[in-house]
């Protein structure tokens, strides 16, 4: 099985981190390939960045899937940038990490809160949750105030800020699941879950798991 992950921003270091997180949870025999557009915004924070990322995302999707090598595609931006358009045009399963994270959260608990990066991203995420029909299951979407490109900073300050916001969500929101609202937060899920004593969902891991199972279900159906 081969899964293609497209990071819609142009930051290659983030793409490598996403690939590492995906490979860490992928089943044996599943090949993960992660790419990003050569041009476009360095990070996606709010609707303007999302719009600016679309040409590069669509071009990358078309060029990478032309060979027919892949079984599924993951769009690795929590805003699910371009997801609806790509679902409509692709014969392959195409999942967004936001979409996957919300589904996983609702399987793990009654209500979830999202901890994302900057406040400019909150309305986009809230609109997606409403469009998916999940608004009643979402307690709150919270901004940590940490910019996307600072998530991999060496001083650990970003992690501490996100951890503090997750604790506030647990104390104030009435949630029983925390969703990490950025692909760059993928490596925080396990430690946060142990610290908070509740499920913490990373959208990259959720999307990989769902893709694997969707592809397997399709193959069983084809054999039957």
Backbone as a chain_set.jsonl record, in Angstrom:
{"seq": "XXXXXXXXXXXXXXXXXXXXXXXXXXXXXXXXXXXXXXXXXXXXXXXXXXXXXXXXXXXXXXXXXXXXXXXXXXXXXXXXXXXXXXXXXXXXXXXXXXXXXXXXXXXXXXXXXXXXXXXXXXXXXXXXXXXXXXXXXXXXXXXXXXXXXXXXXXXXXXXXXXXXXXXXXXXXXXXXXXXXXXXXXXXXXXXXXXXXXXXXXXXXXXXXXXXXXXXXXXXXXXXX", "coords": {"N": [[0.847, -1.186, 0.0], [0.514, 2.216, -0.814], [0.731, 5.463, 0.366], [0.195, 8.805, -0.273], [1.258, 11.84, 1.03], [0.474, 15.197, 1.099], [1.801, 18.169, 1.982], [0.422, 21.258, 2.071], [1.782, 23.687, 2.344], [4.936, 25.37, 1.646], [7.149, 24.6, 3.104], [9.778, 22.629, 3.513], [11.037, 21.376, 5.693], [8.972, 21.029, 7.523], [7.412, 19.245, 6.099], [9.069, 16.997, 6.137], [8.999, 16.409, 8.866], [6.307, 15.757, 9.171], [6.206, 13.491, 7.571], [7.842, 11.749, 9.067], [6.261, 11.476, 11.382], [4.035, 10.21, 10.278], [5.111, 7.804, 9.288], [5.82, 6.617, 11.639], [3.467, 5.614, 12.677], [2.358, 4.108, 10.696], [1.338, 0.98, 9.272], [3.204, -2.116, 8.905], [4.65, -2.566, 5.748], [3.326, -0.505, 4.525], [3.91, 2.183, 2.5], [5.003, 5.45, 2.877], [4.909, 8.499, 1.27], [5.906, 11.802, 1.243], [5.306, 15.093, 0.227], [5.688, 18.537, -0.875], [4.473, 21.652, -2.296], [6.623, 23.558, -4.475], [6.382, 26.264, -4.527], [4.548, 28.888, -2.857], [2.734, 29.772, 0.191], [4.716, 29.83, 3.19], [3.661, 28.856, 5.499], [0.365, 27.936, 6.59], [-1.93, 29.942, 7.753], [-4.831, 30.909, 8.437], [-7.5, 32.13, 6.201], [-6.499, 33.556, 3.938], [-3.878, 32.634, 3.486], [-4.572, 30.003, 2.975], [-6.001, 30.19, 0.543], [-3.941, 31.156, -1.079], [-2.325, 28.936, -1.158], [-3.591, 27.091, -2.761], [-3.148, 26.892, -5.716], [-0.522, 25.735, -5.902], [-0.93, 23.404, -4.389], [-2.921, 22.018, -5.888], [-1.574, 21.639, -8.308], [0.577, 20.065, -7.454], [-0.786, 17.813, -6.487], [-1.938, 16.85, -8.898], [0.355, 16.258, -10.465], [1.723, 14.379, -8.888], [-0.053, 12.24, -8.575], [-0.479, 11.327, -11.086], [0.881, 9.122, -12.041], [-0.396, 6.915, -11.018], [0.423, 5.389, -8.886], [-0.348, 5.504, -6.234], [-2.449, 4.62, -3.433], [-4.039, 6.097, -1.743], [-4.563, 9.477, -0.571], [-3.37, 12.016, 1.566], [-4.138, 15.191, 2.801], [-2.15, 17.337, 4.374], [-2.818, 19.577, 6.095], [-4.293, 21.211, 8.757], [-6.447, 22.858, 8.333], [-7.74, 21.636, 6.293], [-7.218, 22.329, 3.652], [-8.234, 22.89, 0.383], [-9.508, 20.449, 0.282], [-12.209, 19.615, -0.281], [-12.429, 20.166, -3.024], [-10.478, 18.433, -4.089], [-11.399, 15.907, -3.301], [-13.663, 15.795, -4.905], [-12.632, 15.548, -7.454], [-11.013, 13.311, -7.56], [-10.394, 9.812, -8.016], [-9.28, 8.371, -6.02], [-9.233, 7.665, -2.442], [-9.262, 10.602, -0.564], [-8.123, 12.26, 2.156], [-8.38, 14.696, 4.748], [-6.341, 16.027, 7.369], [-7.589, 17.423, 9.402], [-10.328, 16.71, 9.128], [-10.046, 13.903, 9.562], [-9.09, 13.875, 12.191], [-11.243, 14.929, 13.644], [-13.232, 12.969, 13.27], [-11.961, 10.792, 14.554], [-11.786, 11.795, 17.156], [-14.468, 11.909, 17.937], [-15.055, 9.259, 18.096], [-13.674, 8.551, 20.3], [-14.59, 9.961, 22.489], [-17.138, 12.038, 24.071], [-17.249, 14.858, 23.682], [-15.108, 17.175, 22.079], [-12.278, 19.387, 22.255], [-10.382, 21.7, 20.323], [-6.993, 22.502, 19.995], [-5.229, 24.869, 18.481], [-3.054, 26.859, 16.372], [-2.648, 30.009, 15.684], [-4.987, 32.724, 16.32], [-6.192, 33.526, 13.951], [-6.675, 31.244, 12.563], [-8.797, 30.025, 13.78], [-11.569, 30.673, 12.953], [-11.691, 29.381, 10.425], [-11.344, 26.662, 11.058], [-13.565, 26.294, 12.733], [-15.618, 26.732, 10.881], [-15.221, 24.554, 9.166], [-15.758, 22.412, 10.927], [-18.471, 22.866, 11.426], [-19.462, 22.578, 8.802], [-18.968, 19.877, 8.355], [-20.819, 18.815, 10.007], [-20.359, 18.499, 12.711], [-20.571, 20.256, 14.814], [-22.023, 20.188, 17.236], [-20.639, 18.392, 18.728], [-18.267, 19.559, 19.292], [-16.573, 21.249, 21.743], [-14.963, 23.585, 21.959], [-12.856, 25.681, 19.922], [-9.583, 26.475, 20.266], [-7.017, 28.953, 20.303], [-3.557, 28.708, 20.574], [-1.674, 30.63, 20.262], [0.789, 30.16, 19.185], [2.826, 30.448, 16.41], [2.83, 28.597, 13.314], [5.399, 27.962, 12.22], [7.015, 28.061, 14.398], [6.688, 25.803, 15.832], [8.513, 23.738, 15.812], [10.61, 24.677, 17.28], [13.748, 24.804, 19.065], [13.79, 25.311, 21.793], [11.659, 24.399, 23.261], [9.593, 25.998, 24.074], [7.23, 26.393, 22.602], [5.939, 23.92, 22.862], [5.391, 23.93, 25.621], [3.566, 26.054, 25.771], [1.426, 25.114, 24.243], [0.748, 22.873, 25.725], [-0.13, 24.104, 28.089], [-2.409, 25.42, 27.116], [-3.959, 23.248, 26.393], [-4.439, 22.161, 28.907], [-6.047, 24.188, 29.968], [-8.253, 23.921, 28.292], [-9.196, 21.404, 29.083], [-9.911, 21.99, 31.718], [-11.87, 23.978, 31.467], [-13.683, 23.58, 29.323], [-15.346, 21.359, 29.339], [-14.714, 19.096, 27.889], [-13.735, 15.806, 26.721], [-11.826, 14.884, 25.078], [-8.888, 15.956, 23.436], [-7.986, 17.67, 20.532], [-5.265, 18.128, 18.437], [-4.52, 20.924, 16.644], [-2.866, 21.236, 14.273], [-0.584, 20.099, 11.8], [2.06, 20.239, 12.503], [2.112, 19.71, 15.184], [2.186, 17.048, 15.647], [3.999, 15.35, 16.99], [3.497, 15.753, 19.655], [1.335, 14.455, 20.707], [1.337, 11.931, 22.13], [2.78, 12.429, 24.552], [1.262, 14.498, 25.659], [-1.193, 13.227, 26.019], [-0.536, 11.35, 27.983], [0.105, 13.101, 30.038], [-2.275, 14.566, 30.492], [-4.115, 12.605, 30.914], [-6.146, 11.72, 29.186], [-7.623, 11.092, 25.915], [-5.616, 12.357, 23.277], [-5.656, 13.654, 20.168], [-3.92, 13.381, 17.168], [-3.997, 14.624, 13.953], [-2.515, 13.687, 11.748], [-1.713, 11.04, 12.373], [-4.282, 9.963, 12.713], [-5.342, 10.237, 10.127], [-3.642, 8.6, 8.597], [-4.245, 6.071, 9.693], [-7.008, 5.843, 9.068], [-6.875, 5.968, 6.246], [-5.439, 3.611, 5.624], [-7.295, 1.639, 6.414], [-9.537, 2.258, 4.839], [-8.536, 1.744, 2.265], [-8.016, -0.991, 2.492], [-10.614, -1.968, 2.907], [-11.762, -1.339, 0.442], [-10.295, -3.049, -1.195], [-11.076, -5.58, -0.289], [-13.762, -5.483, -0.993], [-13.502, -5.367, -3.758], [-12.436, -7.874, -4.306], [-14.502, -9.511, -3.44]], "CA": [[0.0, 0.0, 0.0], [1.272, 3.457, -0.886], [-0.047, 6.641, 0.737], [0.825, 10.08, -0.581], [0.917, 12.952, 1.913], [0.83, 16.508, 0.551], [1.797, 19.341, 2.849], [0.126, 22.333, 1.118], [2.702, 24.818, 2.394], [6.184, 25.13, 0.918], [8.24, 24.406, 4.056], [10.208, 21.233, 3.38], [11.338, 20.793, 6.999], [7.71, 20.58, 8.101], [7.027, 18.047, 5.358], [9.863, 15.873, 6.658], [8.475, 16.069, 10.198], [5.023, 15.088, 8.947], [6.508, 12.144, 7.062], [8.323, 10.954, 10.193], [5.117, 11.158, 12.236], [3.188, 9.249, 9.569], [5.796, 6.505, 9.231], [5.853, 6.055, 12.989], [2.198, 4.949, 12.98], [1.919, 3.299, 9.561], [1.522, -0.469, 9.394], [4.27, -2.717, 8.123], [4.304, -2.726, 4.344], [2.721, 0.712, 4.001], [4.927, 3.16, 2.113], [4.574, 6.84, 3.002], [5.647, 9.499, 0.503], [5.439, 13.138, 1.624], [5.795, 16.14, -0.677], [5.073, 19.856, -0.743], [4.707, 22.494, -3.465], [7.85, 24.348, -4.468], [5.999, 27.661, -4.344], [3.352, 29.09, -2.053], [3.012, 30.266, 1.538], [5.576, 28.982, 4.021], [2.754, 28.229, 6.459], [-1.034, 28.269, 6.314], [-2.512, 30.501, 8.968], [-5.97, 31.722, 8.056], [-8.053, 31.898, 4.864], [-5.69, 34.108, 2.856], [-2.821, 31.66, 3.208], [-5.198, 28.838, 2.365], [-6.26, 30.506, -0.871], [-2.661, 31.27, -1.777], [-1.72, 27.609, -1.281], [-4.353, 26.197, -3.637], [-2.527, 26.541, -7.007], [0.573, 24.778, -5.703], [-1.501, 22.135, -3.921], [-3.594, 21.315, -6.988], [-0.544, 21.225, -9.269], [1.313, 18.952, -6.851], [-1.679, 16.655, -6.484], [-2.059, 16.334, -10.267], [1.61, 15.682, -10.942], [2.122, 13.222, -8.085], [-0.994, 11.12, -8.724], [-0.613, 10.983, -12.506], [1.476, 7.802, -12.294], [-1.283, 5.858, -10.56], [1.128, 4.55, -7.924], [-0.819, 5.658, -4.857], [-3.744, 4.061, -3.062], [-4.788, 7.114, -1.009], [-3.85, 10.75, -0.427], [-3.67, 12.804, 2.765], [-3.799, 16.605, 2.747], [-1.622, 17.528, 5.724], [-3.046, 20.888, 6.698], [-5.457, 21.033, 9.62], [-7.559, 23.608, 7.748], [-8.27, 20.83, 5.186], [-7.076, 23.199, 2.489], [-8.494, 22.285, -0.921], [-9.949, 19.055, 0.423], [-13.474, 19.351, -0.986], [-12.169, 20.146, -4.466], [-9.721, 17.238, -4.452], [-12.309, 14.765, -3.174], [-14.59, 15.797, -6.035], [-11.972, 15.241, -8.721], [-10.096, 12.178, -7.459], [-10.945, 8.474, -7.794], [-8.643, 7.821, -4.823], [-9.613, 8.278, -1.17], [-8.488, 11.792, -0.193], [-8.501, 12.633, 3.514], [-7.71, 15.812, 5.393], [-5.993, 15.673, 8.748], [-8.626, 17.962, 10.27], [-11.467, 15.804, 8.998], [-9.729, 12.627, 10.2], [-8.968, 14.086, 13.625], [-12.581, 15.105, 14.229], [-13.866, 11.646, 13.309], [-11.322, 9.995, 15.601], [-12.147, 12.358, 18.464], [-15.846, 11.55, 18.269], [-15.057, 7.844, 18.448], [-12.975, 8.383, 21.574], [-15.249, 10.663, 23.588], [-18.415, 12.704, 23.8], [-17.02, 16.209, 23.167], [-13.686, 17.47, 21.896], [-11.791, 20.74, 22.035], [-9.24, 21.795, 19.419], [-5.947, 23.466, 20.319], [-4.553, 25.155, 17.226], [-1.924, 27.792, 16.404], [-3.018, 31.41, 15.872], [-6.422, 33.028, 16.337], [-6.691, 33.681, 12.587], [-7.066, 29.922, 12.074], [-9.973, 29.518, 14.497], [-12.807, 30.676, 12.16], [-11.632, 28.367, 9.36], [-11.581, 25.358, 11.678], [-14.964, 26.268, 13.177], [-16.464, 26.575, 9.688], [-15.096, 23.166, 8.72], [-16.48, 21.557, 11.871], [-19.901, 23.056, 11.151], [-19.773, 22.007, 7.487], [-18.954, 18.423, 8.485], [-21.934, 18.409, 10.857], [-19.815, 18.073, 14.001], [-20.522, 21.392, 15.735], [-22.578, 19.834, 18.545], [-19.666, 17.562, 19.445], [-17.073, 20.357, 19.547], [-16.736, 22.164, 22.869], [-14.339, 24.872, 21.662], [-11.609, 25.741, 19.162], [-8.726, 27.392, 21.012], [-5.735, 29.352, 19.723], [-2.454, 28.705, 21.541], [-0.817, 31.783, 20.016], [2.079, 29.709, 18.657], [2.843, 30.362, 14.948], [3.135, 27.265, 12.778], [6.817, 27.722, 11.992], [7.72, 27.992, 15.678], [6.345, 24.562, 16.521], [9.681, 22.861, 15.944], [11.689, 25.423, 17.909], [14.576, 23.947, 19.915], [13.752, 25.651, 23.213], [10.531, 23.755, 23.919], [8.607, 26.981, 24.524], [5.967, 26.139, 21.917], [5.299, 22.763, 23.486], [4.86, 24.347, 26.906], [2.393, 26.902, 25.545], [0.336, 24.248, 23.782], [0.376, 22.043, 26.866], [-0.913, 24.948, 28.996], [-3.719, 25.654, 26.51], [-4.702, 21.983, 26.499], [-4.908, 22.052, 30.29], [-7.184, 25.11, 30.114], [-9.391, 23.299, 27.61], [-9.698, 20.337, 29.945], [-10.489, 22.574, 32.922], [-12.926, 24.956, 31.211], [-14.56, 23.337, 28.176], [-16.2, 20.19, 29.462], [-14.367, 18.139, 26.832], [-13.03, 14.61, 27.172], [-10.799, 14.602, 24.063], [-8.206, 17.122, 22.88], [-7.504, 17.521, 19.161], [-4.172, 19.036, 18.121], [-4.981, 21.56, 15.416], [-1.833, 21.562, 13.286], [0.268, 18.947, 11.494], [3.326, 20.413, 13.192], [1.985, 19.287, 16.582], [1.984, 15.599, 15.658], [4.846, 14.628, 17.935], [3.118, 16.08, 21.023], [0.108, 13.768, 21.105], [1.534, 10.879, 23.129], [3.167, 12.982, 25.846], [0.122, 15.244, 26.187], [-2.195, 12.27, 26.466], [-0.086, 10.826, 29.264], [0.066, 14.172, 31.027], [-3.647, 14.984, 30.776], [-4.899, 11.412, 31.242], [-7.296, 11.609, 28.296], [-7.143, 10.973, 24.539], [-5.166, 13.524, 22.52], [-5.692, 13.173, 18.783], [-3.11, 14.002, 16.118], [-4.659, 14.372, 12.677], [-1.677, 12.913, 10.834], [-1.873, 9.627, 12.737], [-5.666, 9.56, 12.431], [-5.537, 10.121, 8.68], [-2.944, 7.401, 8.128], [-5.032, 4.906, 10.088], [-8.236, 5.769, 8.272], [-6.52, 5.636, 4.866], [-5.12, 2.19, 5.536], [-8.505, 0.828, 6.515], [-10.378, 2.498, 3.66], [-7.954, 1.018, 1.135], [-8.236, -2.427, 2.72], [-12.041, -2.252, 2.675], [-11.983, -1.317, -1.001], [-9.705, -4.253, -1.789], [-11.962, -6.705, 0.062], [-14.964, -5.343, -1.807], [-13.158, -5.706, -5.135], [-12.272, -9.329, -4.377], [-15.837, -10.111, -3.298]], "C": [[0.888, 1.243, 0.0], [0.346, 4.645, -0.603], [0.783, 7.883, 0.441], [0.33, 11.125, 0.413], [1.385, 14.243, 1.257], [0.695, 17.551, 1.648], [1.554, 20.544, 1.94], [1.023, 23.558, 1.233], [4.054, 24.41, 1.798], [7.375, 24.883, 1.825], [8.637, 22.933, 4.108], [10.526, 20.597, 4.727], [10.071, 20.304, 7.691], [7.227, 19.309, 7.409], [7.788, 16.825, 5.859], [9.358, 15.446, 8.038], [7.146, 15.328, 10.095], [5.254, 13.656, 8.478], [6.982, 11.234, 8.186], [7.176, 10.534, 11.107], [4.227, 10.105, 11.59], [3.822, 7.864, 9.541], [5.825, 5.828, 10.591], [4.582, 5.286, 13.321], [1.721, 4.035, 11.856], [2.202, 1.821, 9.8], [2.694, -0.942, 8.553], [3.804, -2.92, 6.685], [3.623, -1.523, 3.724], [3.815, 1.731, 3.728], [4.323, 4.559, 2.168], [5.49, 7.713, 2.153], [5.064, 10.867, 0.835], [6.105, 14.189, 0.748], [5.14, 17.466, -0.316], [5.305, 20.646, -2.023], [6.022, 23.26, -3.341], [7.567, 25.815, -4.17], [4.736, 27.734, -3.498], [3.722, 29.57, -0.668], [3.853, 29.284, 2.338], [4.788, 28.286, 5.115], [1.347, 28.679, 6.119], [-1.683, 28.658, 7.63], [-3.627, 31.449, 8.551], [-6.351, 31.558, 6.598], [-7.205, 32.452, 3.73], [-4.544, 33.174, 2.49], [-3.397, 30.418, 2.532], [-5.474, 29.041, 0.887], [-4.964, 30.542, -1.662], [-2.008, 29.914, -2.007], [-2.383, 26.733, -2.338], [-3.678, 25.901, -4.972], [-1.405, 25.525, -6.871], [0.084, 23.415, -5.257], [-2.099, 21.355, -5.078], [-2.586, 20.83, -8.027], [0.233, 20.021, -8.739], [0.475, 17.685, -6.841], [-1.739, 16.023, -7.873], [-0.78, 15.644, -10.726], [1.984, 14.411, -10.189], [1.212, 12.017, -8.299], [-1.123, 10.635, -10.167], [-0.116, 9.57, -12.792], [0.552, 6.661, -11.904], [-0.673, 4.951, -9.507], [0.473, 4.508, -6.547], [-2.217, 5.079, -4.662], [-4.635, 5.071, -2.344], [-3.907, 8.341, -0.851], [-4.32, 11.439, 0.853], [-3.239, 14.243, 2.527], [-3.431, 17.03, 4.17], [-1.638, 18.999, 6.141], [-4.33, 20.783, 7.508], [-6.668, 21.823, 9.14], [-8.257, 22.831, 6.637], [-8.312, 21.643, 3.895], [-7.294, 22.425, 1.19], [-9.112, 20.905, -0.876], [-11.209, 18.755, -0.377], [-13.251, 19.259, -2.489], [-11.444, 18.868, -4.884], [-10.551, 15.971, -4.298], [-13.189, 14.651, -4.419], [-13.936, 15.332, -7.33], [-11.155, 13.951, -8.711], [-10.827, 10.859, -7.298], [-10.357, 7.808, -6.557], [-9.296, 8.388, -3.571], [-8.683, 9.452, -0.868], [-8.997, 12.247, 1.163], [-7.729, 13.865, 3.952], [-7.41, 15.465, 6.834], [-6.963, 16.297, 9.751], [-9.834, 17.049, 10.305], [-11.225, 14.497, 9.744], [-9.669, 12.775, 11.72], [-10.329, 14.225, 14.292], [-13.313, 13.766, 14.328], [-13.288, 10.802, 14.441], [-11.736, 10.48, 16.992], [-13.545, 11.932, 18.883], [-15.995, 10.064, 18.566], [-14.487, 7.613, 19.84], [-13.674, 9.041, 22.754], [-16.523, 11.354, 23.147], [-18.229, 14.081, 23.159], [-15.522, 16.457, 23.101], [-13.459, 18.978, 21.824], [-10.559, 20.679, 21.151], [-8.273, 22.838, 19.959], [-5.119, 23.677, 19.064], [-3.456, 26.206, 17.432], [-2.398, 29.215, 16.71], [-4.525, 31.615, 15.78], [-7.006, 33.141, 14.933], [-7.155, 32.343, 12.005], [-8.367, 29.42, 12.68], [-11.24, 29.551, 13.643], [-12.83, 29.624, 11.054], [-11.951, 26.992, 9.932], [-13.029, 25.234, 12.146], [-15.907, 26.079, 11.995], [-16.401, 25.138, 9.163], [-15.882, 22.224, 9.625], [-17.98, 21.66, 11.642], [-20.3, 22.409, 9.83], [-19.8, 20.485, 7.523], [-20.109, 17.915, 9.348], [-21.53, 18.026, 12.266], [-19.906, 19.138, 15.081], [-21.02, 21.029, 17.131], [-21.615, 18.999, 19.374], [-18.382, 18.33, 19.788], [-17.346, 21.345, 20.673], [-16.179, 23.541, 22.543], [-13.131, 24.674, 20.759], [-10.756, 26.842, 19.788], [-7.447, 27.7, 20.243], [-4.675, 29.367, 20.813], [-1.592, 29.952, 21.427], [0.553, 31.425, 19.481], [2.01, 29.667, 17.127], [3.301, 28.99, 14.474], [4.637, 27.006, 12.727], [7.642, 27.751, 13.272], [7.478, 26.674, 16.416], [7.542, 23.642, 16.708], [10.872, 23.607, 16.531], [12.443, 24.586, 18.918], [14.406, 24.196, 21.407], [12.584, 25.037, 23.973], [9.446, 24.716, 24.38], [7.248, 26.735, 23.888], [5.22, 24.98, 22.559], [4.679, 23.139, 24.833], [3.604, 25.182, 26.773], [1.198, 26.066, 25.122], [-0.165, 23.376, 24.921], [-0.499, 22.835, 27.842], [-2.308, 25.212, 28.434], [-4.577, 24.397, 26.559], [-5.227, 21.78, 27.913], [-6.096, 22.982, 30.537], [-8.43, 24.537, 29.443], [-10.027, 22.228, 28.49], [-10.428, 20.909, 31.159], [-11.769, 23.368, 32.645], [-13.993, 24.524, 30.209], [-15.545, 22.196, 28.359], [-15.946, 19.156, 28.374], [-13.714, 16.905, 27.452], [-12.038, 14.095, 26.136], [-10.203, 15.936, 23.629], [-7.734, 16.776, 21.476], [-6.412, 18.559, 18.93], [-4.378, 19.602, 16.724], [-3.907, 22.035, 14.475], [-0.983, 20.323, 13.056], [1.594, 19.03, 12.229], [3.299, 20.026, 14.655], [1.973, 17.767, 16.729], [2.784, 14.885, 16.729], [4.504, 14.91, 19.398], [2.001, 15.192, 21.567], [0.335, 12.77, 22.248], [1.867, 11.459, 24.501], [2.027, 13.767, 26.474], [-0.953, 14.304, 26.724], [-1.817, 11.682, 27.82], [-0.169, 11.85, 30.375], [-1.361, 14.487, 31.466], [-4.564, 13.825, 31.155], [-6.217, 11.357, 30.456], [-6.779, 11.508, 26.865], [-6.762, 12.326, 23.946], [-4.939, 13.059, 21.09], [-4.799, 14.033, 17.897], [-3.717, 13.631, 14.777], [-3.84, 13.579, 11.688], [-1.837, 11.422, 11.115], [-3.277, 9.131, 12.419], [-5.875, 9.336, 10.938], [-4.84, 8.897, 8.114], [-3.755, 6.151, 8.459], [-6.296, 4.749, 9.271], [-7.935, 5.403, 6.824], [-6.233, 4.151, 4.71], [-6.381, 1.341, 5.525], [-9.45, 1.037, 5.34], [-9.854, 1.725, 2.451], [-8.196, -0.479, 1.29], [-9.696, -2.803, 2.477], [-12.358, -2.266, 1.196], [-11.448, -2.575, -1.661], [-10.558, -5.475, -1.477], [-13.206, -6.663, -0.799], [-14.687, -5.744, -3.248], [-13.007, -7.208, -5.324], [-13.643, -10.03, -4.326], [-16.652, -9.943, -4.545]], "O": [[1.883, 1.311, 0.721], [-0.688, 4.808, -1.251], [1.936, 7.988, 0.86], [-0.875, 11.275, 0.615], [2.556, 14.373, 0.899], [-0.394, 17.782, 2.172], [2.404, 20.837, 1.099], [1.04, 24.391, 0.327], [4.276, 23.24, 1.487], [8.515, 24.951, 1.363], [7.926, 22.102, 4.672], [10.311, 19.397, 4.9], [10.092, 19.277, 8.37], [6.696, 18.406, 8.056], [7.216, 15.743, 5.99], [9.299, 14.254, 8.339], [6.893, 14.385, 10.844], [4.584, 12.727, 8.929], [6.574, 10.074, 8.258], [7.117, 9.389, 11.555], [3.723, 9.211, 12.269], [3.138, 6.862, 9.748], [5.852, 4.6, 10.678], [4.613, 4.39, 14.165], [0.777, 3.268, 12.043], [3.183, 1.461, 10.451], [3.122, -0.267, 7.617], [2.693, -3.392, 6.444], [3.364, -1.514, 2.521], [4.562, 2.1, 4.634], [3.271, 4.819, 1.583], [6.711, 7.666, 2.303], [3.855, 11.069, 0.72], [7.321, 14.172, 0.554], [4.172, 17.514, 0.443], [6.239, 20.347, -2.767], [6.472, 23.568, -2.237], [8.416, 26.52, -3.625], [3.959, 26.782, -3.426], [4.903, 29.757, -0.374], [3.725, 28.068, 2.188], [5.204, 27.237, 5.608], [1.157, 29.686, 5.438], [-1.946, 27.822, 8.494], [-3.399, 32.639, 8.337], [-5.624, 30.925, 5.833], [-7.19, 31.868, 2.647], [-4.274, 32.951, 1.31], [-2.783, 29.853, 1.627], [-5.208, 28.157, 0.074], [-4.892, 30.025, -2.776], [-1.224, 29.754, -2.943], [-1.801, 25.737, -2.766], [-3.63, 24.731, -5.353], [-1.34, 24.562, -7.635], [0.609, 22.388, -5.687], [-1.822, 20.167, -5.238], [-2.729, 19.733, -8.565], [0.513, 19.077, -9.478], [0.974, 16.603, -7.152], [-1.606, 14.807, -8.013], [-0.832, 14.563, -11.312], [2.505, 13.468, -10.784], [1.673, 10.879, -8.21], [-1.801, 9.643, -10.433], [-0.633, 8.897, -13.683], [0.7, 5.549, -12.41], [-1.186, 3.861, -9.256], [0.712, 3.579, -5.775], [-3.041, 5.049, -5.577], [-5.856, 4.919, -2.335], [-2.684, 8.272, -0.974], [-5.508, 11.443, 1.175], [-2.111, 14.495, 2.102], [-4.285, 17.078, 5.055], [-0.608, 19.577, 6.489], [-5.347, 20.313, 6.998], [-7.799, 21.496, 9.5], [-9.255, 23.3, 6.091], [-9.299, 21.641, 3.16], [-6.62, 21.427, 0.932], [-9.228, 20.253, -1.913], [-11.271, 17.746, -1.08], [-13.81, 18.387, -3.153], [-11.763, 18.285, -5.92], [-10.411, 15.048, -5.1], [-13.43, 13.554, -4.922], [-14.606, 14.785, -8.205], [-10.654, 13.539, -9.757], [-11.784, 10.778, -6.528], [-10.876, 6.793, -6.093], [-9.86, 9.481, -3.618], [-7.461, 9.309, -0.912], [-10.173, 12.583, 1.306], [-6.572, 14.054, 3.577], [-8.141, 14.693, 7.456], [-7.144, 15.757, 10.842], [-10.307, 16.663, 11.374], [-12.097, 14.03, 10.477], [-10.14, 11.905, 12.452], [-10.545, 13.697, 15.383], [-13.938, 13.467, 15.345], [-14.029, 10.174, 15.196], [-12.001, 9.678, 17.888], [-13.781, 11.628, 20.053], [-16.956, 9.654, 19.216], [-14.78, 6.605, 20.482], [-13.381, 8.712, 23.904], [-16.929, 11.261, 21.989], [-18.942, 14.441, 22.222], [-14.766, 16.005, 23.96], [-14.327, 19.736, 21.391], [-9.784, 19.725, 21.216], [-8.686, 23.934, 20.338], [-4.396, 22.781, 18.629], [-2.991, 26.407, 18.554], [-2.533, 29.581, 17.877], [-5.245, 30.781, 15.231], [-8.193, 32.881, 14.739], [-7.941, 32.318, 11.058], [-8.977, 28.49, 12.154], [-11.947, 28.544, 13.596], [-13.877, 29.039, 10.778], [-12.739, 26.243, 9.354], [-13.649, 24.185, 11.974], [-16.89, 25.344, 12.097], [-17.42, 24.577, 8.762], [-16.59, 21.34, 9.143], [-18.683, 20.65, 11.662], [-21.347, 21.767, 9.739], [-20.576, 19.866, 6.795], [-20.349, 16.709, 9.411], [-22.262, 17.31, 12.95], [-19.366, 18.945, 16.171], [-20.478, 21.526, 18.118], [-21.762, 18.908, 20.593], [-17.515, 17.812, 20.491], [-18.245, 22.181, 20.569], [-16.826, 24.554, 22.811], [-12.464, 23.641, 20.814], [-11.164, 28.003, 19.831], [-6.864, 26.819, 19.611], [-4.876, 29.974, 21.865], [-0.869, 30.303, 22.359], [1.403, 32.304, 19.336], [1.201, 28.913, 16.586], [4.067, 28.31, 15.156], [5.097, 25.943, 13.145], [8.844, 27.491, 13.236], [8.012, 26.463, 17.505], [7.583, 22.856, 17.655], [12.018, 23.218, 16.308], [11.844, 23.733, 19.572], [14.836, 23.373, 22.216], [12.521, 25.141, 25.198], [8.477, 24.295, 25.012], [6.221, 26.853, 24.556], [4.01, 25.053, 22.774], [3.568, 22.713, 25.146], [2.675, 25.041, 27.568], [0.082, 26.287, 25.592], [-1.369, 23.165, 25.063], [-1.485, 22.313, 28.362], [-3.284, 25.227, 29.184], [-5.791, 24.479, 26.748], [-6.338, 21.281, 28.098], [-7.042, 22.612, 31.232], [-9.535, 24.659, 29.972], [-11.25, 22.161, 28.62], [-11.45, 20.368, 31.58], [-12.657, 23.425, 33.496], [-15.106, 25.05, 30.239], [-16.499, 22.086, 27.588], [-16.856, 18.425, 27.981], [-13.203, 16.959, 28.57], [-11.476, 13.011, 26.288], [-10.92, 16.924, 23.472], [-7.15, 15.715, 21.255], [-6.615, 19.743, 19.199], [-4.407, 18.861, 15.741], [-4.014, 23.13, 13.923], [-0.691, 19.581, 13.994], [2.192, 18.001, 12.546], [4.34, 20.012, 15.311], [1.769, 17.257, 17.83], [2.304, 13.917, 17.319], [5.15, 14.367, 20.294], [1.753, 15.185, 22.773], [-0.409, 12.777, 23.229], [1.3, 11.03, 25.506], [1.837, 13.715, 27.689], [-1.549, 14.567, 27.769], [-2.666, 11.53, 28.699], [-0.476, 11.515, 31.519], [-1.631, 14.654, 32.656], [-5.665, 14.042, 31.66], [-7.262, 10.995, 30.997], [-5.61, 11.806, 26.617], [-7.487, 13.31, 24.093], [-4.123, 12.173, 20.838], [-4.913, 15.258, 17.883], [-3.929, 12.452, 14.495], [-4.403, 12.861, 10.862], [-2.071, 10.634, 10.198], [-3.452, 8.02, 11.917], [-6.508, 8.362, 10.533], [-5.386, 8.223, 7.241], [-3.933, 5.277, 7.611], [-6.622, 3.647, 8.83], [-8.662, 4.609, 6.228], [-6.722, 3.509, 3.781], [-6.512, 0.427, 4.712], [-10.097, 0.091, 4.892], [-10.628, 1.125, 1.706], [-8.544, -1.156, 0.323], [-9.976, -3.853, 1.898], [-13.132, -3.104, 0.733], [-12.068, -3.111, -2.58], [-10.739, -6.329, -2.345], [-13.661, -7.699, -1.284], [-15.521, -6.379, -3.893], [-13.394, -7.757, -6.356], [-13.904, -10.989, -5.052], [-17.799, -10.388, -4.597]]}, "num_chains": 1, "name": "protein.A"}
